[in-house]
């Protein structure tokens, strides 16, 4: 059986080679359709990878966020609660110590206000935190804020370079100076040259804030797991700890993880793939009609040959197998050309996209794309080659031999 199939494909290849230009024109629809499909899938896969990279850079996928429910909804209107629970730094440390898996605690509070430096008053953004979250720590003078500073409630601060410029000073001279913010005196231990922050910023340990300040400026609290697979267990343990230590924890807190953002992005891109694939699929169907046209002409031109084959012992199955093999071969030929065309097109399009958008974007060629193209080649060959193959198999050998 395998030998007969191989012989059928060999004969099909010889017939295609003898009518190469005619075959190419007939499968032009498949070439265009498959080329467009390869381009779209590789570009969408590249967009998905770019989106994943951006999401992981802007938020940790291993973070379990503890959100205080500050608002309640009445008649569809959101109102701030008079009383609500928060997790302060001491509670966060207790929670961390109760967990069975290692985590890194983080807590951030954003505020604005006047910062007094000597006789100057500088309006700045203020960030109370456990430790810094800057990605660019190489451009840094002095010392970073560390968790031990928060544990000891050290009255220290870090300022950014924009703050230094407004103070008309330099990074080294700023170290050791004392600033005053909301009634507390802080010693500057470091200066960060953050390129993205053009406004003056100060940073200090979150443990210095009072409970009243935390209720006024609700903190962002989260625990970062070492391994993604630990998140479900840690999430359950955190929920149990909140239930134990807060009376109405279900009403006061929400636990959120960032992995849903990846899932949402993947679902969106998958939907986009399906819609664009259906649109481009029209070209593939047109190409399949071209394949059917080639085979119907082939049946007409080779009627006498078919009659001779049947006369010397070929049965209907042999004829069907011969023409289906030719159909699949023609379809595969068109799909291969479309694959090359689509790949070259995306390689030429990416530099243009980069130049227009200034985004470090790349096309992604995945195994799924090439596997899909292979499936399309076989399906188009079988679906659109079946009718010509059946028609050829039904020819009467005597009448076929007489055909001129």
C-alpha positions in Angstrom: 0.0 0.0 0.0 2.8 2.4 0.9 4.6 1.5 -2.3 1.5 2.4 -4.4 1.1 5.7 -2.6 4.7 6.6 -3.2 4.4 5.6 -6.9 1.2 7.8 -7.1 3.1 10.8 -5.7 6.0 10.2 -8.1 3.7 10.2 -11.1 1.9 13.3 -9.8 5.2 15.1 -9.4 6.2 14.2 -13.0 2.9 15.5 -14.3 3.3 18.8 -12.4 6.8 19.2 -13.7 5.7 18.8 -17.3 3.1 21.6 -16.8 5.0 23.8 -14.3 3.9 27.2 -15.5 0.3 26.2 -15.9 0.3 24.6 -12.4 1.8 27.8 -10.9 -0.9 30.0 -12.4 -3.6 27.7 -11.2 -2.3 27.6 -7.6 -1.6 31.4 -7.4 -4.6 31.7 -5.1 -3.1 29.2 -2.6 0.2 31.0 -2.8 -1.4 34.4 -2.0 -3.7 32.9 0.7 -1.0 30.9 2.5 1.5 33.8 2.2 -1.0 36.1 3.8 -1.9 33.6 6.5 1.8 33.0 7.3 2.4 36.8 7.5 -0.6 37.4 9.7 0.1 34.5 12.1 3.8 35.4 12.5 3.0 39.1 13.1 0.2 38.2 15.6 2.6 35.8 17.4 5.2 38.5 17.5 2.6 41.0 18.9 1.7 38.4 21.6 5.3 37.9 22.6 5.8 41.7 22.7 2.6 42.1 24.9 3.9 39.4 27.2 7.2 41.1 27.6 5.6 44.4 28.3 3.2 42.9 30.9 6.1 41.1 32.7 8.2 44.3 32.7 5.4 46.5 34.1 4.1 44.0 36.7 5.4 40.9 38.4 3.5 37.7 37.5 4.5 36.2 40.8 2.9 39.0 42.9 -0.1 38.4 45.1 -1.8 41.8 45.6 -3.8 42.5 48.8 -6.3 45.3 47.9 -8.3 47.1 50.6 -11.9 47.5 49.7 -12.1 51.3 50.2 -15.4 51.8 48.3 -18.9 50.3 48.5 -21.6 50.4 45.8 -25.0 51.8 46.5 -27.6 52.0 43.6 -24.8 51.7 41.1 -22.8 54.6 42.7 -19.4 54.0 44.3 -19.0 55.6 47.7 -15.9 55.7 50.0 -16.5 53.7 53.2 -16.3 55.5 56.5 -14.3 52.6 58.0 -12.2 50.0 56.3 -9.3 47.7 57.1 -5.7 48.1 55.9 -2.6 45.9 56.1 0.2 48.0 57.7 3.9 47.1 57.6 3.9 45.2 60.9 0.9 43.0 59.8 2.6 42.4 56.4 5.7 41.1 58.2 3.6 38.8 60.4 1.7 37.6 57.3 5.0 36.9 55.5 6.4 34.9 58.5 3.2 32.7 58.6 3.5 31.5 55.0 4.9 28.1 54.1 6.7 29.3 51.0 9.3 32.1 50.8 8.0 35.5 49.6 9.2 39.0 49.4 6.9 41.7 50.9 6.4 45.0 49.2 4.3 48.0 50.2 4.0 51.3 48.5 2.1 54.5 49.3 2.0 57.6 47.0 1.5 61.1 48.3 2.2 64.7 47.2 3.3 67.6 49.4 5.8 70.2 50.2 9.4 69.2 51.1 11.5 71.6 53.0 15.2 71.7 52.4 17.0 74.4 54.4 15.0 77.5 53.3 13.6 76.0 50.2 10.1 74.5 49.8 9.8 72.0 46.9 6.5 70.5 45.9 7.3 66.8 45.1 5.8 63.3 44.8 6.5 61.2 47.8 6.7 57.4 47.9 6.8 55.4 51.1 8.1 51.9 50.4 9.8 48.8 51.8 12.5 48.7 49.1 13.1 50.3 45.7 11.4 49.1 42.5 13.6 50.9 40.0 15.0 48.9 37.1 17.9 51.3 36.5 19.9 51.2 39.8 23.3 51.7 38.1 22.9 55.5 37.9 22.7 55.8 41.7 24.7 57.8 44.2 24.7 56.9 47.9 22.7 54.1 49.4 19.4 52.4 48.4 16.5 52.0 50.8 16.5 48.4 52.1 14.0 46.3 54.1 16.1 46.7 57.2 15.5 50.4 57.1 11.8 49.8 57.2 12.2 47.2 60.0 14.1 49.8 62.2 11.9 52.7 61.1 15.0 54.7 60.1 14.3 58.3 59.2 16.1 58.3 55.9 15.1 59.3 52.3 16.2 58.9 48.7 15.6 61.7 46.2 15.7 61.7 42.4 17.9 63.9 40.2 15.0 66.2 39.3 14.7 67.1 43.0 18.5 67.8 43.1 18.2 70.1 40.1 15.3 72.1 41.5 17.3 72.4 44.8 20.2 73.8 42.6 22.6 71.3 44.1 24.5 68.2 42.9 24.2 64.5 43.8 27.2 64.3 46.1 26.4 67.6 48.0 22.8 66.4 48.5 23.9 63.3 50.5 23.6 63.8 54.2 21.2 66.8 54.0 18.0 66.8 56.1 14.6 67.4 54.6 11.3 67.8 56.3 8.1 66.2 54.9 4.7 66.2 56.7 6.3 66.9 60.1 9.0 64.3 60.0 12.7 64.9 59.4 14.5 62.6 56.9 18.2 62.3 56.2 19.1 61.9 52.5 21.2 58.8 51.9 20.9 58.4 48.2 20.1 60.1 44.8 18.7 58.2 41.8 19.0 59.5 38.3 15.7 58.1 37.0 15.3 59.0 33.3 11.6 58.5 33.2 10.8 60.8 36.2 11.1 64.5 35.3 9.2 65.6 38.4 10.9 65.9 41.9 10.5 62.6 43.9 11.4 61.5 47.4 11.3 58.0 48.8 11.3 56.9 52.4 10.5 53.7 54.5 6.8 53.0 54.6 7.0 52.0 58.3 7.3 55.7 59.2 3.6 56.3 58.2 0.9 56.4 60.9 -2.3 54.4 60.7 -4.2 57.6 60.0 -1.9 58.4 57.0 -2.3 54.8 55.7 -6.1 55.2 55.8 -5.9 58.5 54.0 -3.4 57.2 51.4 -4.3 53.5 51.0 -1.2 51.4 50.4 -0.5 49.0 47.6 0.4 45.8 49.4 1.7 42.6 47.8 3.8 39.5 48.4 6.0 38.2 45.6 6.5 34.5 45.4 9.8 32.9 44.3 8.0 30.4 42.0 4.8 30.9 39.9 3.6 27.4 40.9 3.5 28.4 44.6 0.9 31.2 43.9 -2.3 29.1 44.4 -1.1 27.7 47.8 0.1 31.1 49.0 -3.1 32.7 47.9 -5.1 30.3 50.0 -2.8 30.8 53.0 -3.0 34.6 52.7 -6.9 34.4 52.6 -6.9 32.2 55.7 -4.6 34.6 57.6 -6.8 37.5 56.7 -9.9 35.6 57.9 -8.1 34.9 61.2 -6.8 38.4 61.8 -9.6 40.6 60.4 -13.2 40.3 61.3 -14.7 40.9 57.9 -11.8 40.1 55.6 -14.0 39.1 52.7 -15.7 42.5 52.8 -12.4 44.4 53.5 -9.9 42.8 51.1 -9.5 41.3 47.6 -6.7 39.1 46.5 -5.5 39.7 43.0 -2.8 38.0 40.9 -1.4 39.4 37.6 -1.4 36.1 35.6 -4.9 36.9 34.4 -3.5 39.7 32.3 -1.4 37.3 30.3 -4.5 35.0 29.9 -6.6 38.0 28.7 -3.9 39.0 26.2 -3.6 35.5 24.9 -7.4 35.2 24.5 -7.5 38.5 22.6 -4.7 37.5 20.2 -6.2 34.0 19.7 -9.6 35.6 18.8 -7.7 38.0 16.4 -6.0 35.0 14.8 -9.3 33.2 14.2 -11.0 36.2 12.7 -8.1 37.1 10.4 -7.6 33.4 9.5 -11.2 33.2 8.4 -10.8 36.3 6.2 -7.6 35.1 4.6 -9.1 31.7 4.3 -11.2 33.0 1.4 -8.0 33.3 -0.7 -7.2 29.7 0.2 -10.6 28.5 -1.0 -10.1 30.4 -4.3 -6.7 28.6 -4.5 -8.5 25.3 -4.0 -10.8 26.0 -6.9 -7.7 26.6 -9.0 -6.4 23.1 -7.9 -9.7 21.6 -8.9 -9.5 23.4 -12.3 -6.0 22.0 -12.9 -7.2 18.4 -12.2 -10.3 18.6 -14.3 -8.3 19.8 -17.2 -5.8 17.0 -16.5 -8.7 14.4 -16.5 -9.8 15.7 -19.9 -6.2 15.7 -21.4 -5.4 12.3 -20.0 -8.6 10.5 -20.7 -6.9 8.0 -23.0 -4.2 7.4 -20.5 -6.8 6.7 -17.8 -8.5 4.2 -20.2 -5.3 2.4 -20.8 -4.5 2.2 -17.1 -7.9 0.7 -16.4 -7.6 -1.7 -19.3 -4.3 -3.2 -18.0 -5.7 -3.7 -14.5 -5.9 -0.4 -12.6 -9.1 -0.3 -10.5 -11.1 2.8 -9.4 -9.1 3.0 -6.2 -5.8 3.3 -8.1 -7.2 6.1 -10.3 -8.6 8.0 -7.3 -5.3 7.6 -5.4 -3.4 8.9 -8.4 -5.4 12.1 -8.8 -5.6 12.7 -5.1 -1.9 12.4 -4.8 -1.5 14.9 -7.7 -4.0 17.2 -5.9 -2.1 17.1 -2.6 1.2 17.6 -4.4 -0.1 20.6 -6.3 -1.6 22.0 -3.0 1.6 21.4 -1.1 3.6 23.1 -4.0 1.4 26.2 -3.7 1.5 26.1 0.1 5.3 25.9 0.1 5.6 28.8 -2.2 3.1 30.7 -0.1 5.2 29.9 3.0 8.3 31.4 1.4 6.4 34.4 0.1 4.8 35.1 3.5 8.1 34.8 5.3 9.9 37.1 2.9 7.1 39.6 3.2 7.2 39.7 7.0 11.0 40.1 6.9 10.6 43.1 4.7 7.6 44.5 6.7 9.2 44.4 10.2 11.8 47.2 9.5 9.0 49.4 8.2 6.8 48.8 11.3 9.8 49.5 13.5 10.5 52.8 11.7 6.9 53.9 11.9 6.1 52.9 15.5 9.6 53.1 17.2 8.6 49.8 18.9 11.1 46.9 19.3 8.8 44.5 17.6 9.7 41.2 15.9 7.7 38.6 14.0 7.6 35.2 15.6 7.7 32.0 13.5 6.3 29.2 15.6 5.9 25.4 15.0 2.1 25.9 15.2 2.2 28.2 12.1 4.1 25.7 10.0 2.0 22.8 11.2 -1.2 24.7 10.2 0.2 25.4 6.8 0.9 21.6 6.4 -2.6 20.7 7.4 -4.0 23.3 4.9 -2.0 21.9 2.1 -3.3 18.3 2.7 -6.9 19.4 3.3 -7.1 21.6 0.2 -5.6 18.8 -1.8 -8.1 16.2 -0.6 -11.2 18.4 -0.5 -10.8 20.0 -4.0 -9.2 16.9 -5.6 -11.9 14.4 -4.6 -14.4 15.4 -7.4 -11.9 15.2 -10.3 -10.5 12.0 -8.9 -13.9 10.4 -8.7 -14.8 11.7 -12.1 -11.6 10.1 -13.6 -12.2 6.8 -11.8 -15.7 6.5 -13.3 -14.5 6.7 -16.9 -15.3 3.7 -19.1 -12.0 2.2 -20.2 -13.3 1.5 -23.8 -14.7 5.0 -24.3 -11.7 6.6 -22.6 -9.2 4.8 -25.0 -11.3 6.0 -28.0 -11.1 9.6 -26.8 -8.8 11.8 -28.9 
